[in-house]
């Protein structure tokens, strides 16, 4: 299991867990773009708990120390988030890019890949594509050996091809079990670039997503957990008309190759 992070506290916790369960859990450390702005986030979809972002400043020395730990295999989640609820200004978007670049530089410094969070939305009230901006940014670092993974892939097929041409992997979540937008891509893209994930506690896959939790929150679905990744694997297998084991084995090998991990036992 790769345990990505979103801020200082979760980055430290991920390294702690990875040390405790060596050879079973590995850490990714980083500062999520949501946490660059202080605000309260209450998911309107009812699919996850409300939380508060921290307005954290990127501390290179702090993240450098964690990034150099042997249990750490990636920098992330880092990237760009243009969710309308953030009400981003152009200045705030530029700051997200600045921090994204700093974490990309750190990844190159320690020789580890990045795990990107990219969510399109609005900047100063106008539509903005996080994937378009990320392709531009990432492309500048490819000649220096940047490697990475696009977490919870949300772009289109042309953008997927551009990422893969740069050697980046695409990761898919429970979202694909109830949104057909990526079915054609998943049915045809090279399996060598596919990885799977849960994004727990969010994006609960079907059929668990349809199981509502009585007395917790209106329209609240079952909390997503890492075991839910099997639903993602099964959906990809169905699209490609192969046994789930084929997808499970290939995505497992892809993750080991990208993150340079060795399974104990």
N, C-alpha and C positions, 0 to 999 in steps of 0.2 A: 504494500500500500504506500502510495505517495501522499503525504499530508501537506498540502499547500497552506500558505498563511496569508493574512490580510493586514497585519500591523505588528507593532513591537511585541505585544504580549503573546499573540498566537504564534509568532515566529519562534520565540523562546520556548513555548510549549511544544511546538512541532519537533524542535531539536531534542528536547527532553524526552519525548515519547520515542523518537527514533533511537536515542541512546539506550533507552530501557528495553526496547524490542528490536535489538540489532539484528539485521538480516531479514526482518519482516516488515518494518516500517522505515521509510526514509522521509526526510524533511525537505520542503521548499520554503525559503524565507523571502519575505518581501512586503512592500507597502502597496496595498490595493488603492486604485484611484479614488474610490468612494471616501476613503479615510483622509483625503487631503482637504476636505471641507467639513466643518462641524455642522451636523444636522441630525434630526430624528427621522428615521426611515420606518414607515409602517406599511408593509406590503399590502396593496389593495387587493391582490389576488387571494389573500388569505392562505398562501402556501408556505409561509415561513414566519418566524417570530419577528416582532418589531425590534429594531436595534438603533443604537446611537453611534454616529460616526465621530471621529475624534479631532479632525483638523490637524493631523500629525505632520510634522516636518521630517523630511527624509534625512536620517542620520547615517552618513556613509560609514563611519567607524563602527557603529553598532551593528549594522547589517553586514559589514565586511567580516567582523568577528564571527558571526553566525554562519556566513556563507563559506568560510574556510573550514568549518567543522566537517569531519569525514562523513557524518550522518546526513549532511546536506547535499542534495543532488541537483538542485535547481534554484533559480531566483524567481519568486512569484508567489501569489499572483501580482503582476504588475501590468500596467497598460493604460487604457483610455475608457472612460465611462461617461456617456453623454445622456444619461437617463433624464427625461424631462423634469422629474421631481427635483433634480439637482439645481435646475434653473441656472445653468452655467453661463458665464460671460465669456467673451473671447479671451480675456486675460486669464480666467480660471482654466480654460481649455489649454492655453499655452503652458500654464503651470503643470497641468497633468502631463503634457508632452515632455516638459523639462525633467520631471521626476522619472518618467518612463525611460528617458535616455540615460539618466544617472544609474538606474538599475540595470539597464542593458550594458553600460560600461562596466559595472561591477561583475556582471556575468562573464564578460570577456576577461576581466582581470583574474577571476578565480577559475576560469576554464569550465564553466558549467552552463547548461541551457537555461532559457527563460520560459516561464509559463505565463502566457498573456491572458488578461481579461479585457475583452473588447465588446462594448455595447454601444450601438448607435442610438441616436436620439435627436436632441436639439441643442444648439448653442446660440445664445442670444435670440431665442425664439425661432430659429431657422433649422431645417433638417440638416443633420451632420452625420457622416459615415465614419465610424471608428475604424472599420476595416480599411477603408480607403486611406486614412491617415496612417494607420499602422503599417500598411504595405510600403508606403513612402519611407517611414522611419526605419523599419526593419531592413529594407533594401540597402540602406546606407551602411549597415554593419555587416552584411553578408560577406563582403570581401575580407573582413577581419576575422572571419570564422564563427560568426554568431550562429547558434543552433537553438531550436526551441519548439514549442507546442502552442497551438492556438486553442485555449481552453473553451469548452462549450461553443463549438463553432457556430457562428450565426451569419456568416457571409454567403455570397452566391457562388455558383459553380465557377465562374471566371476568376473570382478572387481566390477560390480554393486552388485552382490551377496555379495561380501566381505564387501562393504560399508554398505549394509542393515543389514548384520549380526552384524555389530558394532552399529546399530541403527541410522545410518546416512540417511537422506532424499536425494533424487535425484531430481534436478530441470531441467525442459526442456523449451527450447525457440523456437522461430520461425524457428530455424535451422531444426527442425524435419519435417517442412512442405515442404522442398525441398531436404531433404537428408534421404534416407530410412534406413540408418545404424542402427537406434534404433527402427525400427518398431516392430521387434520380441520381443525385451525387453519390450517395452511399451504395447504390446498386452497381456503379461503374468505376468509381475511383480506385486506384491501386491500394490494395490492402496493406501494403508496406508503409503507408502513411497514416493508418487509422489507429487511434487509441480510444478507450472507453473510460467513463468516469461517472460519478453520481452527482457531484456538486452539492452533496448533503450539507444542510438539511433541506435544501430547496430542490425544485424540479423533480418531484416524486414521479416515477414512471407509472404508466398504466400496467396492470389494473389497480395497483395500490392507490394511485392518485384519485380514483373514483370512490374510495372508501372514506367517507367523511367521519370526522371525530366529533361525536356528540358531546355537547357541553363544554367544549374548549373554545371554539371561535366559530362564528357563522361561516359556513362553507369551507371550513378548515379540513385539509386532507391529511392523510397519514404522513408523518415525518419521514423524509427520505433518509436512508441509511446505506452504507457501502454495499450491503448484500443486494441492493437494487440494481447493481451494475449488470446482473444476469439478464434483466429485462432489456437493457440496451443491446447486449450481445445477441439475444434472441431476435430482436427486431432487425438488426443488420443481417443476421443469418437468413431470415425470411426473405428479405429484399434480394439477397444474392443466391437464394435457393441452395443453401449449403447447410450442413449440420452446425449447431451452435458451437460445438467443440472446435471447428475450423476457425471461427472468428475468435474464440477465447484464446486459443494457442497463438494465433498470429498477433493479436493485439498485446498479449503478454510479452511476446518476443520483441515487439516494437518498443514497448516501454522499457524493457531491459536495455535495449540497444541505445535508445535516446538518453536515458539517465545513467547509463554505465553501471547498473546495479547487478549484484550477484546474489542469487537466492541461496540461503544456507539450508543444508539438509536435503 
